[in-house]
C-alpha cells in the first residue's frame, strides 16, 4: 500500500494526527577470499515507523508494510494501553523533492581481487578476506498536514581481515572504515596495515601488570564513544542512571577533549538533515575543552522540560557523525614519540556491558602491540584494561590529526593516554 492511500484510510477513520517515517535502503555487498569472489549480494528493504495521536494518546507502531492492519493496531493500542507518554507530531506544511535511493554500482570493487600477492611477504599470513559494501538510504517523513520531507545518503564501507598462524595457534586481525560516497578509500594502505598487524600477532608475549602509556586506535576509541552515547541522553539523566547526572557545564574531561556531533556534514557517513521525529539536526559541541555543554533530547524529554528537542531521536536518543575533535600531530609522529608503551587496537565487545553507565567504569579485554622506541613490535596476550570514562578522557597526552569513522555514525582520531591500568589474565 502506498503512503498516500494509507493516509487516506487514516483520514477516513478520523485519525488526523499521524506521522509516517519511511526508511528505504538499497545495498550491494561483495566479499573476496584470496582473490576469489565468495559473495555478491544485493538487498532492497523498506520499513516504516508510524506515530499517531488517537483518543489523546500517542501511540507508535513499527512495520515492514502499510495496511489496514496497522491502522487497526494503532487504534487498539490507543484504546487498551494506559500511557503517559508525551510526544509531538509535526504540523507544519513543508515539502521538498523526494529522492529515492540511487542505483548502486561496484566501480570501487574492480581492484579488490588484486591484493592477494601482498600477503606473500608476510610468512605467517595464510588468508586475506576483503569485504566491500555500498548502501544508499533515504528517510522520508509524511503526514496529513502536507508535510513531505526527505534526507538521503550513500555510504561505502570496507573491511579487511587477515588470518595468520604458527605451529600451535591461529590469529586474525581486521580493520574497517566507513566513508561517504564521495570520499576515497585507500584499499592498499588498509590491506598492508592489516597484513602487517596479523603477522605481528603471531607468538604474543605476556605483559606484566602495571600502568602504561597507551596509544588507542581509532577503532577502540570510536567504539567506546559509541557505547558512552547513552550517558548524554536526557532520558538517562532524568532517570538518574547516567554518571553525567548534575555534570552540565562542569569540567569532566581533559581540556584537549572536544566531542562534536556534525550531522549535516555530507563528508561523514552519518549525514542526515533531520532525526526520526522530523526535528532538524545541527552541529553541536557536546563537550567543549573538557566541559559538558549539553545533554541530548528527543521530543518527549524536551516536552518534559519545556525545551526544544536537540534533534537526537534515532530510534533511541543517540547521535550521528559524532567524533572527538582531531589534534595537530600526525599518528606517525605520536608513535615516534613513544619510547615504551602499548598500542591498543580493539577490545572484546561483551553485549553492552563494557561501560557501566551508572559509574562510568570501563573494564575490557584488550588486544594490541608493544611499542618500543617509536615502533610497533610484537603483540601481547589479551589483557584487562580497567579505567573510567573520566580517567580515559582526562589523562590525554596527545590527539592525532587523522579522523576516521570506524562505525557508521561515530569516529575518532587516535589518542595517546597516560597511566592506564593493565592486568594480565
C-alpha positions as CSV (number, residue, x, y, z in Angstrom):
1,X,0.0,0.0,0.0
2,X,1.3,3.5,-0.8
3,X,1.7,6.2,1.8
4,X,-0.9,8.3,0.1
5,X,-3.5,5.5,0.2
6,X,-2.6,4.7,3.9
7,X,-3.0,8.3,4.9
8,X,-6.4,8.5,3.1
9,X,-7.6,5.4,5.1
10,X,-6.5,7.1,8.3
11,X,-8.4,10.2,7.4
12,X,-11.5,8.2,6.6
13,X,-11.3,6.7,10.1
14,X,-10.9,10.2,11.7
15,X,-7.2,9.8,12.5
16,X,-6.0,13.2,11.6
17,X,-2.8,13.5,13.5
18,X,-0.5,10.8,12.1
19,X,3.1,10.8,11.0
20,X,4.9,8.2,8.9
21,X,8.7,7.8,8.7
22,X,9.7,5.7,5.7
23,X,13.2,4.2,5.6
24,X,14.4,2.8,2.2
25,X,17.7,1.1,1.8
26,X,19.4,-0.4,-1.3
27,X,22.8,-2.1,-0.9
28,X,25.3,-4.3,-2.5
29,X,28.0,-6.3,-0.7
30,X,30.9,-8.2,-2.2
31,X,33.4,-10.5,-0.5
32,X,36.7,-11.8,-1.7
33,X,38.9,-14.6,-0.2
34,X,42.4,-14.7,-1.7
35,X,41.4,-13.1,-5.0
36,X,38.3,-15.2,-5.5
37,X,34.9,-13.7,-5.1
38,X,32.8,-15.5,-2.5
39,X,29.8,-13.3,-2.3
40,X,27.9,-10.7,-4.2
41,X,24.6,-9.8,-2.6
42,X,22.1,-7.1,-3.4
43,X,19.4,-6.1,-0.9
44,X,16.4,-3.7,-1.1
45,X,14.4,-3.0,2.1
46,X,11.6,-0.6,3.2
47,X,10.4,-0.2,6.7
48,X,8.0,2.3,8.5
49,X,7.8,4.0,11.8
50,X,4.2,5.2,12.3
51,X,3.1,7.5,15.2
52,X,-0.4,8.8,15.8
53,X,-2.4,10.8,18.3
54,X,-5.7,8.9,19.0
55,X,-8.0,9.5,22.0
56,X,-5.5,12.0,23.3
57,X,-2.8,9.3,23.5
58,X,0.3,9.0,21.4
59,X,0.9,5.5,20.1
60,X,3.6,4.1,17.8
61,X,4.0,1.0,15.5
62,X,7.0,-0.2,13.5
63,X,6.2,-2.2,10.4
64,X,7.6,-3.6,7.2
65,X,4.4,-2.6,5.2
66,X,1.4,-0.3,5.3
67,X,-2.1,-1.8,5.6
68,X,-5.4,-1.6,7.3
69,X,-4.0,-4.0,9.9
70,X,-1.5,-1.3,11.0
71,X,-4.4,1.3,11.4
72,X,-6.3,-1.3,13.5
73,X,-3.3,-1.9,15.7
74,X,-2.8,1.9,16.3
75,X,-6.5,2.2,17.3
76,X,-6.2,-0.9,19.5
77,X,-3.2,0.5,21.3
78,X,-4.9,3.8,21.9
79,X,-7.9,2.0,23.4
80,X,-6.2,-0.6,25.5
81,X,-2.8,0.8,26.6
82,X,-2.5,3.1,29.6
83,X,0.3,5.5,28.9
84,X,1.5,9.0,30.0
85,X,3.9,9.0,27.0
86,X,4.2,12.5,25.6
87,X,5.2,13.4,22.1
88,X,4.7,16.0,19.4
89,X,4.0,15.4,15.7
90,X,4.9,17.9,13.0
91,X,2.0,20.1,12.0
92,X,3.8,22.5,9.6
93,X,3.4,22.1,5.9
94,X,6.8,21.6,4.2
95,X,7.7,19.8,1.1
96,X,10.9,19.0,-0.7
97,X,11.6,16.8,-3.7
98,X,11.8,13.2,-2.6
99,X,14.8,11.4,-3.9
100,X,14.7,7.6,-3.8
101,X,18.0,5.8,-3.1
102,X,20.2,5.7,-6.2
103,X,21.2,2.7,-8.1
104,X,24.3,1.0,-6.6
105,X,27.4,0.5,-8.5
106,X,30.6,-1.5,-7.9
107,X,33.2,0.6,-9.5
108,X,35.4,0.5,-6.4
109,X,35.5,-3.3,-6.3
110,X,37.2,-3.8,-9.6
111,X,40.6,-3.9,-7.9
112,X,39.6,-5.7,-4.8
113,X,40.7,-9.1,-6.0
114,X,44.3,-7.9,-6.7
115,X,45.8,-7.8,-3.2
116,X,46.5,-11.5,-2.7
117,X,50.1,-11.1,-3.7
118,X,50.8,-8.6,-0.9
119,X,50.5,-11.3,1.7
120,X,53.4,-13.3,0.3
121,X,56.0,-11.1,2.1
122,X,54.3,-11.9,5.5
123,X,55.3,-15.5,6.2
124,X,52.7,-16.2,8.9
125,X,49.7,-14.9,6.9
126,X,47.5,-17.6,5.3
127,X,44.3,-15.9,4.2
128,X,43.1,-12.5,3.2
129,X,39.4,-11.6,3.2
130,X,38.0,-8.4,1.8
131,X,34.5,-7.1,2.3
132,X,33.1,-4.1,0.5
133,X,29.6,-2.6,0.6
134,X,27.8,0.4,-0.7
135,X,24.4,1.4,0.6
136,X,22.0,4.2,-0.4
137,X,19.3,5.1,2.1
138,X,16.5,7.6,2.4
139,X,14.5,8.8,5.3
140,X,11.2,10.4,4.4
141,X,8.6,11.9,6.8
142,X,5.0,12.4,5.6
143,X,1.7,13.4,7.4
144,X,-1.8,14.6,6.7
145,X,-0.8,18.3,7.2
146,X,1.0,18.4,3.8
147,X,4.5,17.6,5.2
148,X,6.7,15.6,2.9
149,X,10.4,15.9,3.6
150,X,13.3,13.6,2.9
151,X,17.0,13.2,3.5
152,X,19.3,10.8,1.6
153,X,22.9,9.5,1.8
154,X,25.1,6.9,0.3
155,X,27.9,5.2,2.4
156,X,30.7,2.9,1.5
157,X,32.4,0.5,3.9
158,X,35.5,-1.6,3.6
159,X,36.7,-4.3,5.9
160,X,39.9,-6.3,5.5
161,X,40.7,-9.4,7.6
162,X,43.9,-11.4,7.5
163,X,44.5,-14.8,9.1
164,X,47.9,-15.9,10.4
165,X,49.1,-19.0,12.2
166,X,52.1,-20.6,13.7
167,X,52.5,-24.3,14.7
168,X,50.0,-24.1,17.5
169,X,47.6,-21.2,17.1
170,X,45.6,-19.2,14.6
171,X,45.3,-15.4,14.7
172,X,43.2,-12.8,12.9
173,X,43.4,-9.1,12.5
174,X,40.9,-6.8,10.9
175,X,40.2,-3.2,10.2
176,X,37.0,-1.4,9.0
177,X,36.3,2.1,7.7
178,X,33.1,3.9,6.7
179,X,33.1,6.9,4.3
180,X,30.6,8.9,2.4
181,X,30.2,8.0,-1.3
182,X,32.4,11.0,-2.4
183,X,35.3,10.1,-0.2
184,X,38.0,7.8,-1.5
185,X,39.2,4.6,0.3
186,X,42.9,3.7,0.1
187,X,42.4,0.0,-0.1
188,X,46.1,-0.8,-0.5
189,X,47.2,1.1,2.7
190,X,44.5,-0.7,4.7
191,X,45.3,-4.1,3.4
192,X,49.1,-3.7,4.0
193,X,48.4,-2.4,7.6
194,X,46.2,-5.4,8.3
195,X,48.7,-7.9,6.9
196,X,51.5,-6.4,8.9
197,X,49.5,-6.5,12.2
198,X,48.2,-10.0,11.6
199,X,51.8,-11.2,11.1
200,X,52.9,-9.5,14.3
201,X,50.1,-11.1,16.3
202,X,51.8,-14.5,16.0
203,X,53.8,-15.5,19.1
204,X,52.4,-12.9,21.5
205,X,54.2,-12.1,24.8
206,X,52.7,-11.9,28.3
207,X,52.7,-8.4,29.7
208,X,53.4,-7.7,33.4
209,X,50.5,-5.9,35.1
210,X,51.0,-2.2,35.7
211,X,50.5,1.3,34.4
212,X,51.2,2.0,30.8
213,X,51.2,4.9,28.4
214,X,48.8,3.7,25.7
215,X,48.1,4.8,22.1
216,X,44.4,4.0,21.5
217,X,43.4,3.2,17.9
218,X,40.6,5.0,16.2
219,X,38.6,1.7,16.3
220,X,39.0,1.4,20.1
221,X,38.0,5.0,20.8
222,X,35.2,5.1,18.3
223,X,33.5,2.1,19.9
224,X,34.0,3.5,23.5
225,X,32.4,6.8,22.2
226,X,29.5,4.8,20.7
227,X,28.9,2.9,24.0
228,X,29.1,6.2,26.0
229,X,26.4,7.9,24.0
230,X,23.6,6.9,26.4
231,X,25.4,8.9,29.1
232,X,24.4,12.2,27.4
233,X,20.8,11.1,26.9
234,X,18.4,13.3,28.8
235,X,16.2,10.3,29.5
236,X,19.1,8.6,31.3
237,X,19.8,11.8,33.2
238,X,16.1,12.1,34.2
239,X,16.1,8.5,35.5
240,X,19.4,9.2,37.3
241,X,21.1,6.2,35.5
242,X,23.9,8.2,33.9
243,X,27.2,9.1,35.7
244,X,26.9,12.5,33.9
245,X,23.9,13.5,36.1
246,X,24.4,17.0,37.5
247,X,27.5,17.5,35.4
248,X,26.1,20.1,32.9
249,X,28.5,23.0,32.4
250,X,31.1,21.2,34.6
251,X,34.6,20.0,33.6
252,X,34.5,16.3,33.1
253,X,37.4,15.5,30.8
254,X,40.8,17.0,29.7
255,X,40.7,20.4,28.1
256,X,42.1,18.6,25.0
257,X,38.8,16.8,24.5
258,X,36.0,18.3,22.4
259,X,33.2,15.9,21.4
260,X,31.3,17.1,18.3
261,X,28.1,16.0,16.6
262,X,28.0,17.2,13.0
263,X,25.0,15.5,11.3
264,X,24.7,17.8,8.3
265,X,28.3,17.3,7.2
266,X,28.0,15.4,4.0
267,X,31.7,14.3,4.1
268,X,30.8,11.9,7.0
269,X,28.9,8.7,6.8
270,X,26.1,9.5,9.3
271,X,24.8,12.5,7.3
272,X,21.1,13.4,7.9
273,X,19.1,16.7,7.7
274,X,16.7,15.7,10.4
275,X,16.1,13.0,13.0
276,X,13.3,10.3,13.1
277,X,10.9,12.9,14.5
278,X,11.5,15.4,11.8
279,X,13.5,17.8,14.0
280,X,16.3,19.5,12.1
281,X,19.7,18.3,13.1
282,X,22.6,20.7,13.7
283,X,26.3,21.0,14.6
284,X,26.8,20.9,18.3
285,X,29.7,20.6,20.7
286,X,28.5,18.2,23.4
287,X,31.8,18.5,25.3
288,X,33.9,21.6,24.7
289,X,37.5,21.7,26.0
290,X,36.5,19.1,28.6
291,X,33.3,20.9,29.8
292,X,29.9,19.2,29.3
293,X,27.9,21.7,27.3
294,X,24.6,19.9,26.5
295,X,22.5,16.8,27.0
296,X,20.7,15.2,24.1
297,X,16.9,15.4,23.8
298,X,14.1,13.9,21.8
299,X,10.6,15.3,21.7
300,X,9.4,13.5,24.8
301,X,12.3,14.7,27.0
302,X,12.1,18.2,25.6
303,X,8.4,18.5,26.4
304,X,9.0,17.4,30.0
305,X,11.4,20.3,30.4
306,X,9.6,22.8,28.2
307,X,12.6,22.9,25.9
308,X,13.2,22.2,22.2
309,X,14.4,18.8,21.0
310,X,18.1,18.8,20.0
311,X,17.3,16.5,17.0
312,X,18.7,13.3,18.5
313,X,15.9,10.8,18.1
314,X,17.3,7.9,16.0
315,X,15.1,5.2,17.5
316,X,16.6,6.0,20.8
317,X,18.3,9.2,22.0
318,X,21.6,9.0,20.2
319,X,23.8,10.9,17.8
320,X,25.3,10.7,14.3
321,X,28.5,12.0,12.8
322,X,29.9,12.1,16.4
323,X,33.6,12.4,16.9
324,X,36.4,13.7,19.0
325,X,38.0,16.9,17.5
326,X,41.3,15.9,16.0
327,X,44.6,17.4,17.2
328,X,47.5,18.8,15.2
329,X,50.1,15.9,15.3
330,X,50.2,13.0,12.9
331,X,49.7,9.4,14.2
332,X,53.2,8.6,12.9
333,X,54.8,11.5,14.9
334,X,52.9,10.5,18.0
335,X,54.1,6.9,17.6
336,X,57.7,8.1,17.2
337,X,57.5,10.0,20.5
338,X,56.7,6.8,22.5
339,X,59.8,5.1,23.9
340,X,57.9,2.4,25.8
341,X,54.1,1.9,25.6
342,X,51.3,-0.1,24.2
343,X,49.2,0.3,21.0
344,X,45.7,-1.0,21.8
345,X,43.8,-1.8,18.6
346,X,40.5,-3.2,19.9
347,X,38.6,-4.8,22.8
348,X,36.3,-7.7,23.2
349,X,32.8,-6.4,23.0
350,X,30.6,-8.1,25.5
351,X,26.9,-7.3,24.9
352,X,26.8,-3.7,26.1
353,X,28.5,-4.4,29.4
354,X,31.8,-2.7,28.6
355,X,30.8,0.6,30.2
356,X,28.8,0.9,33.4
357,X,26.7,3.9,32.8
358,X,25.9,4.5,36.5
359,X,29.6,4.8,37.5
360,X,31.4,5.3,34.2
361,X,33.7,2.3,34.9
362,X,35.2,0.6,31.9
363,X,36.6,-2.9,32.1
364,X,37.5,-4.6,28.9
365,X,39.7,-7.4,27.5
366,X,42.1,-5.6,25.1
367,X,44.3,-6.6,22.2
368,X,47.3,-4.9,20.7
369,X,51.0,-4.5,20.4
370,X,54.1,-3.3,22.3
371,X,55.7,-0.1,21.3
372,X,59.5,0.2,21.6
373,X,61.4,3.3,20.6
374,X,58.7,4.6,18.4
375,X,57.9,1.4,16.6
376,X,55.1,-1.2,16.9
377,X,56.8,-4.5,17.6
378,X,55.3,-7.8,18.8
379,X,51.8,-8.4,20.1
380,X,50.9,-9.0,23.7
381,X,48.5,-11.7,25.1
382,X,45.0,-10.4,25.8
383,X,44.9,-8.3,28.9
384,X,42.3,-6.4,31.0
385,X,42.2,-2.6,30.8
386,X,40.4,-1.0,33.8
387,X,39.6,2.7,33.9
388,X,36.7,5.0,33.8
389,X,35.3,7.3,31.1
390,X,36.5,10.2,33.2
391,X,40.1,8.9,33.6
392,X,40.3,7.8,30.0
393,X,39.4,11.2,28.6
394,X,41.3,13.1,31.3
395,X,44.7,11.5,31.0
396,X,45.2,12.7,27.4
397,X,48.7,13.4,26.3
398,X,48.1,13.9,22.5
399,X,45.3,13.5,19.9
400,X,46.2,12.7,16.3
401,X,45.1,14.8,13.4
402,X,43.6,11.8,11.5
403,X,39.8,11.4,12.0
404,X,38.4,8.0,10.9
405,X,34.9,6.7,11.1
406,X,35.1,3.1,12.4
407,X,31.4,2.7,12.9
408,X,28.6,4.1,10.7
409,X,27.9,7.1,13.0
410,X,30.9,7.5,15.3
411,X,34.5,8.3,14.5
412,X,37.7,9.3,16.3
413,X,41.4,10.1,15.9
414,X,44.0,8.1,17.8
415,X,44.6,9.1,21.4
416,X,47.7,8.9,23.5
417,X,46.7,8.3,27.1
418,X,49.0,8.0,30.1
419,X,48.9,5.8,33.2
420,X,46.3,3.2,32.0
421,X,45.9,0.2,34.3
422,X,46.6,-3.1,32.6
423,X,46.2,-6.5,34.2
424,X,47.4,-9.8,32.8
425,X,44.9,-12.6,32.6
